[in-house]
Amino acid sequence: MRYQTLMKYLLFQPVPLHDAEILLPDRDHQFQKATILDDIPRGSVLYPFFIKDKISATPPHMLGACSPKELEEWTETLYAAKAARVTFIPT
């Protein structure tokens, strides 16, 4: 089961930075607990965020951080990469 889940994510087409949209959960859903269907210990607290391709109709990729600090680090890094991509014009 774990191998199939991993292969599913490895086969997804990458989201180009210029088409990426970073989505954070609303105030009522800041964290969630892992269930028996997740590949991490049941009951673990995760802080989810989503990466969506604005051009494609595919559903967003759901990612999870283990702490609010880690979530902040991930989102800051993703926003910085997106901003750097926008300001970099290849010649």
Stockholm file with secondary structure:
# STOCKHOLM 1.0

chainA/1-91         MRYQTLMKYLLFQPVPLHDAEILLPDRDHQFQKATILDDIPRGSVLYPFFIKDKISATPPHMLGACSPKELEEWTETLYAAKAARVTFIPT
#=GR chainA/1-91 SS CHHHHHHHHHTSCCCCGGGEEEECCCGGGSCEECCTTSSSCTTCEEEEEEEEESSSCSCCEEEEESSHHHHHHHHHHHHHHHHHHHHCCCC
#=GC SS_cons        CHHHHHHHHHTSCCCCGGGEEEECCCGGGSCEECCTTSSSCTTCEEEEEEEEESSSCSCCEEEEESSHHHHHHHHHHHHHHHHHHHHCCCC
//
